[in-house]
Amino acid sequence: MDWNVVEGKWKQLKGEAQARWGKLADDDLDVIEGNREKLVGKLQEKYGYAKEEAEREVDDFKTRTAA
């Protein structure tokens, strides 16, 4: 799945994102609005991930939600 599809389906995928990353509040997910870079940044902020690790998490999320 292309990330543009994730952005387009963000309202449906927010629940899956929150289930995966429980530290992300509803407000965080609203601010992210499906934007990949914002999600990477929030994961770094909330979980202390390095940028590469956050990007791997986001890529894995994209792959799993495409299935």
PDB file of N, CA, C and O in Angstrom:
ATOM      1  N   MET A   1       0.845  -1.172   0.000  1.00  0.00           N
ATOM      2  CA  MET A   1       0.000   0.000   0.000  1.00  0.00           C
ATOM      3  C   MET A   1       0.892   1.237   0.000  1.00  0.00           C
ATOM      4  O   MET A   1       1.872   1.317   0.741  1.00  0.00           O
ATOM      5  N   ASP A   2       0.540   2.171  -0.825  1.00  0.00           N
ATOM      6  CA  ASP A   2       1.243   3.442  -0.898  1.00  0.00           C
ATOM      7  C   ASP A   2       0.843   4.293   0.312  1.00  0.00           C
ATOM      8  O   ASP A   2      -0.287   4.195   0.791  1.00  0.00           O
ATOM      9  N   TRP A   3       1.750   5.113   0.798  1.00  0.00           N
ATOM     10  CA  TRP A   3       1.437   5.908   1.990  1.00  0.00           C
ATOM     11  C   TRP A   3       0.267   6.854   1.734  1.00  0.00           C
ATOM     12  O   TRP A   3      -0.455   7.195   2.671  1.00  0.00           O
ATOM     13  N   ASN A   4       0.063   7.283   0.502  1.00  0.00           N
ATOM     14  CA  ASN A   4      -1.079   8.149   0.190  1.00  0.00           C
ATOM     15  C   ASN A   4      -2.401   7.463   0.529  1.00  0.00           C
ATOM     16  O   ASN A   4      -3.365   8.122   0.918  1.00  0.00           O
ATOM     17  N   VAL A   5      -2.440   6.153   0.382  1.00  0.00           N
ATOM     18  CA  VAL A   5      -3.637   5.398   0.732  1.00  0.00           C
ATOM     19  C   VAL A   5      -3.849   5.445   2.242  1.00  0.00           C
ATOM     20  O   VAL A   5      -4.978   5.591   2.713  1.00  0.00           O
ATOM     21  N   VAL A   6      -2.753   5.321   3.002  1.00  0.00           N
ATOM     22  CA  VAL A   6      -2.842   5.411   4.462  1.00  0.00           C
ATOM     23  C   VAL A   6      -3.401   6.783   4.846  1.00  0.00           C
ATOM     24  O   VAL A   6      -4.298   6.880   5.684  1.00  0.00           O
ATOM     25  N   GLU A   7      -2.874   7.830   4.238  1.00  0.00           N
ATOM     26  CA  GLU A   7      -3.379   9.181   4.524  1.00  0.00           C
ATOM     27  C   GLU A   7      -4.869   9.282   4.228  1.00  0.00           C
ATOM     28  O   GLU A   7      -5.629   9.849   5.013  1.00  0.00           O
ATOM     29  N   GLY A   8      -5.274   8.735   3.108  1.00  0.00           N
ATOM     30  CA  GLY A   8      -6.679   8.796   2.725  1.00  0.00           C
ATOM     31  C   GLY A   8      -7.591   8.010   3.646  1.00  0.00           C
ATOM     32  O   GLY A   8      -8.757   8.364   3.818  1.00  0.00           O
ATOM     33  N   LYS A   9      -7.070   6.947   4.238  1.00  0.00           N
ATOM     34  CA  LYS A   9      -7.857   6.091   5.133  1.00  0.00           C
ATOM     35  C   LYS A   9      -7.532   6.346   6.601  1.00  0.00           C
ATOM     36  O   LYS A   9      -7.857   5.518   7.452  1.00  0.00           O
ATOM     37  N   TRP A  10      -6.902   7.469   6.913  1.00  0.00           N
ATOM     38  CA  TRP A  10      -6.406   7.703   8.273  1.00  0.00           C
ATOM     39  C   TRP A  10      -7.505   7.586   9.323  1.00  0.00           C
ATOM     40  O   TRP A  10      -7.270   7.032  10.397  1.00  0.00           O
ATOM     41  N   LYS A  11      -8.697   8.096   9.034  1.00  0.00           N
ATOM     42  CA  LYS A  11      -9.764   8.022  10.034  1.00  0.00           C
ATOM     43  C   LYS A  11     -10.082   6.573  10.395  1.00  0.00           C
ATOM     44  O   LYS A  11     -10.361   6.268  11.554  1.00  0.00           O
ATOM     45  N   GLN A  12     -10.040   5.684   9.409  1.00  0.00           N
ATOM     46  CA  GLN A  12     -10.296   4.273   9.672  1.00  0.00           C
ATOM     47  C   GLN A  12      -9.104   3.608  10.368  1.00  0.00           C
ATOM     48  O   GLN A  12      -9.286   2.684  11.161  1.00  0.00           O
ATOM     49  N   LEU A  13      -7.888   4.074  10.073  1.00  0.00           N
ATOM     50  CA  LEU A  13      -6.683   3.430  10.592  1.00  0.00           C
ATOM     51  C   LEU A  13      -6.233   3.974  11.946  1.00  0.00           C
ATOM     52  O   LEU A  13      -5.342   3.405  12.577  1.00  0.00           O
ATOM     53  N   LYS A  14      -6.848   5.077  12.397  1.00  0.00           N
ATOM     54  CA  LYS A  14      -6.452   5.665  13.680  1.00  0.00           C
ATOM     55  C   LYS A  14      -6.557   4.665  14.825  1.00  0.00           C
ATOM     56  O   LYS A  14      -5.687   4.617  15.695  1.00  0.00           O
ATOM     57  N   GLY A  15      -7.610   3.875  14.822  1.00  0.00           N
ATOM     58  CA  GLY A  15      -7.803   2.885  15.881  1.00  0.00           C
ATOM     59  C   GLY A  15      -6.689   1.855  15.891  1.00  0.00           C
ATOM     60  O   GLY A  15      -6.205   1.462  16.953  1.00  0.00           O
ATOM     61  N   GLU A  16      -6.286   1.422  14.712  1.00  0.00           N
ATOM     62  CA  GLU A  16      -5.184   0.458  14.622  1.00  0.00           C
ATOM     63  C   GLU A  16      -3.877   1.090  15.092  1.00  0.00           C
ATOM     64  O   GLU A  16      -3.072   0.442  15.761  1.00  0.00           O
ATOM     65  N   ALA A  17      -3.674   2.356  14.739  1.00  0.00           N
ATOM     66  CA  ALA A  17      -2.464   3.053  15.175  1.00  0.00           C
ATOM     67  C   ALA A  17      -2.455   3.190  16.691  1.00  0.00           C
ATOM     68  O   ALA A  17      -1.417   2.997  17.325  1.00  0.00           O
ATOM     69  N   GLN A  18      -3.606   3.522  17.279  1.00  0.00           N
ATOM     70  CA  GLN A  18      -3.662   3.677  18.732  1.00  0.00           C
ATOM     71  C   GLN A  18      -3.486   2.339  19.440  1.00  0.00           C
ATOM     72  O   GLN A  18      -2.882   2.279  20.511  1.00  0.00           O
ATOM     73  N   ALA A  19      -4.009   1.269  18.851  1.00  0.00           N
ATOM     74  CA  ALA A  19      -3.823  -0.059  19.446  1.00  0.00           C
ATOM     75  C   ALA A  19      -2.348  -0.446  19.427  1.00  0.00           C
ATOM     76  O   ALA A  19      -1.853  -1.071  20.365  1.00  0.00           O
ATOM     77  N   ARG A  20      -1.663  -0.082  18.377  1.00  0.00           N
ATOM     78  CA  ARG A  20      -0.243  -0.425  18.254  1.00  0.00           C
ATOM     79  C   ARG A  20       0.634   0.452  19.137  1.00  0.00           C
ATOM     80  O   ARG A  20       1.551  -0.036  19.797  1.00  0.00           O
ATOM     81  N   TRP A  21       0.346   1.743  19.143  1.00  0.00           N
ATOM     82  CA  TRP A  21       1.143   2.711  19.905  1.00  0.00           C
ATOM     83  C   TRP A  21       0.243   3.394  20.925  1.00  0.00           C
ATOM     84  O   TRP A  21      -0.248   4.500  20.695  1.00  0.00           O
ATOM     85  N   GLY A  22       0.034   2.731  22.037  1.00  0.00           N
ATOM     86  CA  GLY A  22      -0.886   3.208  23.071  1.00  0.00           C
ATOM     87  C   GLY A  22      -0.532   4.551  23.681  1.00  0.00           C
ATOM     88  O   GLY A  22      -1.390   5.208  24.269  1.00  0.00           O
ATOM     89  N   LYS A  23       0.716   4.966  23.552  1.00  0.00           N
ATOM     90  CA  LYS A  23       1.112   6.256  24.106  1.00  0.00           C
ATOM     91  C   LYS A  23       0.645   7.427  23.244  1.00  0.00           C
ATOM     92  O   LYS A  23       0.725   8.579  23.671  1.00  0.00           O
ATOM     93  N   LEU A  24       0.165   7.146  22.048  1.00  0.00           N
ATOM     94  CA  LEU A  24      -0.342   8.209  21.188  1.00  0.00           C
ATOM     95  C   LEU A  24      -1.798   8.487  21.558  1.00  0.00           C
ATOM     96  O   LEU A  24      -2.658   7.615  21.434  1.00  0.00           O
ATOM     97  N   ALA A  25      -2.058   9.694  22.006  1.00  0.00           N
ATOM     98  CA  ALA A  25      -3.415  10.097  22.394  1.00  0.00           C
ATOM     99  C   ALA A  25      -4.232  10.428  21.147  1.00  0.00           C
ATOM    100  O   ALA A  25      -3.686  10.590  20.056  1.00  0.00           O
ATOM    101  N   ASP A  26      -5.532  10.523  21.327  1.00  0.00           N
ATOM    102  CA  ASP A  26      -6.412  10.906  20.218  1.00  0.00           C
ATOM    103  C   ASP A  26      -5.964  12.225  19.606  1.00  0.00           C
ATOM    104  O   ASP A  26      -5.965  12.382  18.385  1.00  0.00           O
ATOM    105  N   ASP A  27      -5.580  13.168  20.455  1.00  0.00           N
ATOM    106  CA  ASP A  27      -5.117  14.471  19.957  1.00  0.00           C
ATOM    107  C   ASP A  27      -3.878  14.312  19.082  1.00  0.00           C
ATOM    108  O   ASP A  27      -3.755  14.972  18.051  1.00  0.00           O
ATOM    109  N   ASP A  28      -2.959  13.434  19.494  1.00  0.00           N
ATOM    110  CA  ASP A  28      -1.752  13.187  18.688  1.00  0.00           C
ATOM    111  C   ASP A  28      -2.145  12.658  17.313  1.00  0.00           C
ATOM    112  O   ASP A  28      -1.629  13.108  16.290  1.00  0.00           O
ATOM    113  N   LEU A  29      -3.058  11.704  17.304  1.00  0.00           N
ATOM    114  CA  LEU A  29      -3.479  11.086  16.046  1.00  0.00           C
ATOM    115  C   LEU A  29      -4.216  12.081  15.159  1.00  0.00           C
ATOM    116  O   LEU A  29      -4.118  12.018  13.933  1.00  0.00           O
ATOM    117  N   ASP A  30      -4.959  13.005  15.781  1.00  0.00           N
ATOM    118  CA  ASP A  30      -5.633  14.047  15.002  1.00  0.00           C
ATOM    119  C   ASP A  30      -4.620  14.986  14.363  1.00  0.00           C
ATOM    120  O   ASP A  30      -4.789  15.399  13.216  1.00  0.00           O
ATOM    121  N   VAL A  31      -3.566  15.325  15.104  1.00  0.00           N
ATOM    122  CA  VAL A  31      -2.529  16.213  14.579  1.00  0.00           C
ATOM    123  C   VAL A  31      -1.766  15.522  13.445  1.00  0.00           C
ATOM    124  O   VAL A  31      -1.421  16.160  12.451  1.00  0.00           O
ATOM    125  N   ILE A  32      -1.507  14.238  13.590  1.00  0.00           N
ATOM    126  CA  ILE A  32      -0.747  13.479  12.583  1.00  0.00           C
ATOM    127  C   ILE A  32      -1.495  13.464  11.246  1.00  0.00           C
ATOM    128  O   ILE A  32      -0.874  13.594  10.191  1.00  0.00           O
ATOM    129  N   GLU A  33      -2.808  13.308  11.282  1.00  0.00           N
ATOM    130  CA  GLU A  33      -3.656  13.309  10.086  1.00  0.00           C
ATOM    131  C   GLU A  33      -3.145  12.380   8.987  1.00  0.00           C
ATOM    132  O   GLU A  33      -3.349  12.656   7.805  1.00  0.00           O
ATOM    133  N   GLY A  34      -2.491  11.291   9.356  1.00  0.00           N
ATOM    134  CA  GLY A  34      -1.996  10.348   8.357  1.00  0.00           C
ATOM    135  C   GLY A  34      -0.671  10.739   7.732  1.00  0.00           C
ATOM    136  O   GLY A  34      -0.168  10.031   6.860  1.00  0.00           O
ATOM    137  N   ASN A  35      -0.099  11.852   8.161  1.00  0.00           N
ATOM    138  CA  ASN A  35       1.178  12.317   7.611  1.00  0.00           C
ATOM    139  C   ASN A  35       2.310  11.450   8.154  1.00  0.00           C
ATOM    140  O   ASN A  35       2.515  11.373   9.366  1.00  0.00           O
ATOM    141  N   ARG A  36       3.039  10.803   7.259  1.00  0.00           N
ATOM    142  CA  ARG A  36       4.091   9.871   7.653  1.00  0.00           C
ATOM    143  C   ARG A  36       5.159  10.536   8.517  1.00  0.00           C
ATOM    144  O   ARG A  36       5.558   9.982   9.541  1.00  0.00           O
ATOM    145  N   GLU A  37       5.619  11.705   8.119  1.00  0.00           N
ATOM    146  CA  GLU A  37       6.686  12.377   8.867  1.00  0.00           C
ATOM    147  C   GLU A  37       6.223  12.805  10.254  1.00  0.00           C
ATOM    148  O   GLU A  37       6.987  12.739  11.217  1.00  0.00           O
ATOM    149  N   LYS A  38       4.973  13.243  10.355  1.00  0.00           N
ATOM    150  CA  LYS A  38       4.432  13.604  11.673  1.00  0.00           C
ATOM    151  C   LYS A  38       4.338  12.377  12.567  1.00  0.00           C
ATOM    152  O   LYS A  38       4.617  12.456  13.763  1.00  0.00           O
ATOM    153  N   LEU A  39       3.946  11.247  11.994  1.00  0.00           N
ATOM    154  CA  LEU A  39       3.864  10.006  12.771  1.00  0.00           C
ATOM    155  C   LEU A  39       5.245   9.587  13.242  1.00  0.00           C
ATOM    156  O   LEU A  39       5.415   9.217  14.403  1.00  0.00           O
ATOM    157  N   VAL A  40       6.226   9.638  12.367  1.00  0.00           N
ATOM    158  CA  VAL A  40       7.605   9.306  12.742  1.00  0.00           C
ATOM    159  C   VAL A  40       8.051  10.216  13.894  1.00  0.00           C
ATOM    160  O   VAL A  40       8.626   9.741  14.874  1.00  0.00           O
ATOM    161  N   GLY A  41       7.788  11.510  13.777  1.00  0.00           N
ATOM    162  CA  GLY A  41       8.174  12.459  14.817  1.00  0.00           C
ATOM    163  C   GLY A  41       7.500  12.185  16.152  1.00  0.00           C
ATOM    164  O   GLY A  41       8.143  12.254  17.200  1.00  0.00           O
ATOM    165  N   LYS A  42       6.210  11.874  16.121  1.00  0.00           N
ATOM    166  CA  LYS A  42       5.486  11.573  17.363  1.00  0.00           C
ATOM    167  C   LYS A  42       6.013  10.301  18.017  1.00  0.00           C
ATOM    168  O   LYS A  42       6.104  10.226  19.243  1.00  0.00           O
ATOM    169  N   LEU A  43       6.360   9.303  17.209  1.00  0.00           N
ATOM    170  CA  LEU A  43       6.918   8.073  17.777  1.00  0.00           C
ATOM    171  C   LEU A  43       8.270   8.350  18.426  1.00  0.00           C
ATOM    172  O   LEU A  43       8.584   7.789  19.476  1.00  0.00           O
ATOM    173  N   GLN A  44       9.061   9.207  17.809  1.00  0.00           N
ATOM    174  CA  GLN A  44      10.342   9.577  18.406  1.00  0.00           C
ATOM    175  C   GLN A  44      10.107  10.292  19.738  1.00  0.00           C
ATOM    176  O   GLN A  44      10.787  10.023  20.727  1.00  0.00           O
ATOM    177  N   GLU A  45       9.147  11.195  19.748  1.00  0.00           N
ATOM    178  CA  GLU A  45       8.854  11.985  20.941  1.00  0.00           C
ATOM    179  C   GLU A  45       8.300  11.121  22.075  1.00  0.00           C
ATOM    180  O   GLU A  45       8.775  11.208  23.208  1.00  0.00           O
ATOM    181  N   LYS A  46       7.308  10.294  21.781  1.00  0.00           N
ATOM    182  CA  LYS A  46       6.603   9.528  22.817  1.00  0.00           C
ATOM    183  C   LYS A  46       7.351   8.271  23.266  1.00  0.00           C
ATOM    184  O   LYS A  46       7.257   7.865  24.424  1.00  0.00           O
ATOM    185  N   TYR A  47       8.100   7.655  22.333  1.00  0.00           N
ATOM    186  CA  TYR A  47       8.750   6.384  22.646  1.00  0.00           C
ATOM    187  C   TYR A  47      10.270   6.478  22.727  1.00  0.00           C
ATOM    188  O   TYR A  47      10.928   5.515  23.121  1.00  0.00           O
ATOM    189  N   GLY A  48      10.830   7.620  22.362  1.00  0.00           N
ATOM    190  CA  GLY A  48      12.277   7.778  22.403  1.00  0.00           C
ATOM    191  C   GLY A  48      13.001   7.011  21.316  1.00  0.00           C
ATOM    192  O   GLY A  48      14.189   6.717  21.447  1.00  0.00           O
ATOM    193  N   TYR A  49      12.287   6.680  20.232  1.00  0.00           N
ATOM    194  CA  TYR A  49      12.904   5.958  19.129  1.00  0.00           C
ATOM    195  C   TYR A  49      13.884   6.860  18.373  1.00  0.00           C
ATOM    196  O   TYR A  49      13.688   8.071  18.272  1.00  0.00           O
ATOM    197  N   ALA A  50      14.930   6.244  17.851  1.00  0.00           N
ATOM    198  CA  ALA A  50      15.773   6.924  16.873  1.00  0.00           C
ATOM    199  C   ALA A  50      14.942   7.058  15.599  1.00  0.00           C
ATOM    200  O   ALA A  50      13.983   6.311  15.405  1.00  0.00           O
ATOM    201  N   LYS A  51      15.299   7.995  14.737  1.00  0.00           N
ATOM    202  CA  LYS A  51      14.517   8.231  13.523  1.00  0.00           C
ATOM    203  C   LYS A  51      14.385   6.967  12.688  1.00  0.00           C
ATOM    204  O   LYS A  51      13.300   6.660  12.193  1.00  0.00           O
ATOM    205  N   GLU A  52      15.485   6.229  12.526  1.00  0.00           N
ATOM    206  CA  GLU A  52      15.455   5.009  11.713  1.00  0.00           C
ATOM    207  C   GLU A  52      14.507   3.978  12.311  1.00  0.00           C
ATOM    208  O   GLU A  52      13.783   3.306  11.577  1.00  0.00           O
ATOM    209  N   GLU A  53      14.505   3.847  13.630  1.00  0.00           N
ATOM    210  CA  GLU A  53      13.635   2.885  14.291  1.00  0.00           C
ATOM    211  C   GLU A  53      12.166   3.290  14.123  1.00  0.00           C
ATOM    212  O   GLU A  53      11.310   2.445  13.862  1.00  0.00           O
ATOM    213  N   ALA A  54      11.887   4.571  14.271  1.00  0.00           N
ATOM    214  CA  ALA A  54      10.519   5.067  14.087  1.00  0.00           C
ATOM    215  C   ALA A  54      10.059   4.834  12.649  1.00  0.00           C
ATOM    216  O   ALA A  54       8.913   4.450  12.416  1.00  0.00           O
ATOM    217  N   GLU A  55      10.948   5.064  11.694  1.00  0.00           N
ATOM    218  CA  GLU A  55      10.596   4.834  10.288  1.00  0.00           C
ATOM    219  C   GLU A  55      10.314   3.367  10.024  1.00  0.00           C
ATOM    220  O   GLU A  55       9.405   3.045   9.258  1.00  0.00           O
ATOM    221  N   ARG A  56      11.078   2.463  10.645  1.00  0.00           N
ATOM    222  CA  ARG A  56      10.819   1.023  10.494  1.00  0.00           C
ATOM    223  C   ARG A  56       9.447   0.665  11.079  1.00  0.00           C
ATOM    224  O   ARG A  56       8.702  -0.120  10.492  1.00  0.00           O
ATOM    225  N   GLU A  57       9.121   1.246  12.236  1.00  0.00           N
ATOM    226  CA  GLU A  57       7.823   1.004  12.856  1.00  0.00           C
ATOM    227  C   GLU A  57       6.687   1.436  11.918  1.00  0.00           C
ATOM    228  O   GLU A  57       5.709   0.711  11.734  1.00  0.00           O
ATOM    229  N   VAL A  58       6.834   2.616  11.338  1.00  0.00           N
ATOM    230  CA  VAL A  58       5.809   3.157  10.445  1.00  0.00           C
ATOM    231  C   VAL A  58       5.696   2.287   9.188  1.00  0.00           C
ATOM    232  O   VAL A  58       4.589   2.006   8.727  1.00  0.00           O
ATOM    233  N   ASP A  59       6.821   1.868   8.642  1.00  0.00           N
ATOM    234  CA  ASP A  59       6.790   1.001   7.457  1.00  0.00           C
ATOM    235  C   ASP A  59       6.113  -0.327   7.775  1.00  0.00           C
ATOM    236  O   ASP A  59       5.350  -0.846   6.961  1.00  0.00           O
ATOM    237  N   ASP A  60       6.389  -0.877   8.952  1.00  0.00           N
ATOM    238  CA  ASP A  60       5.765  -2.129   9.362  1.00  0.00           C
ATOM    239  C   ASP A  60       4.248  -1.934   9.525  1.00  0.00           C
ATOM    240  O   ASP A  60       3.461  -2.796   9.134  1.00  0.00           O
ATOM    241  N   PHE A  61       3.855  -0.811  10.098  1.00  0.00           N
ATOM    242  CA  PHE A  61       2.432  -0.487  10.257  1.00  0.00           C
ATOM    243  C   PHE A  61       1.756  -0.435   8.889  1.00  0.00           C
ATOM    244  O   PHE A  61       0.676  -0.992   8.699  1.00  0.00           O
ATOM    245  N   LYS A  62       2.397   0.233   7.952  1.00  0.00           N
ATOM    246  CA  LYS A  62       1.852   0.354   6.601  1.00  0.00           C
ATOM    247  C   LYS A  62       1.689  -1.033   5.975  1.00  0.00           C
ATOM    248  O   LYS A  62       0.661  -1.323   5.364  1.00  0.00           O
ATOM    249  N   THR A  63       2.694  -1.880   6.125  1.00  0.00           N
ATOM    250  CA  THR A  63       2.649  -3.228   5.561  1.00  0.00           C
ATOM    251  C   THR A  63       1.542  -4.046   6.191  1.00  0.00           C
ATOM    252  O   THR A  63       0.817  -4.749   5.486  1.00  0.00           O
ATOM    253  N   ARG A  64       1.397  -3.969   7.505  1.00  0.00           N
ATOM    254  CA  ARG A  64       0.383  -4.765   8.204  1.00  0.00           C
ATOM    255  C   ARG A  64      -1.039  -4.277   7.920  1.00  0.00           C
ATOM    256  O   ARG A  64      -1.972  -5.078   7.857  1.00  0.00           O
ATOM    257  N   THR A  65      -1.201  -2.974   7.751  1.00  0.00           N
ATOM    258  CA  THR A  65      -2.546  -2.465   7.477  1.00  0.00           C
ATOM    259  C   THR A  65      -2.950  -2.735   6.032  1.00  0.00           C
ATOM    260  O   THR A  65      -4.137  -2.708   5.705  1.00  0.00           O
ATOM    261  N   ALA A  66      -1.980  -2.994   5.171  1.00  0.00           N
ATOM    262  CA  ALA A  66      -2.270  -3.305   3.765  1.00  0.00           C
ATOM    263  C   ALA A  66      -2.770  -4.732   3.617  1.00  0.00           C
ATOM    264  O   ALA A  66      -3.445  -5.073   2.646  1.00  0.00           O
ATOM    265  N   ALA A  67      -2.428  -5.562   4.599  1.00  0.00           N
ATOM    266  CA  ALA A  67      -2.774  -6.994   4.495  1.00  0.00           C
ATOM    267  C   ALA A  67      -4.245  -7.249   4.719  1.00  0.00           C
ATOM    268  O   ALA A  67      -4.688  -8.396   4.664  1.00  0.00           O
TER     269      ALA A  67
END
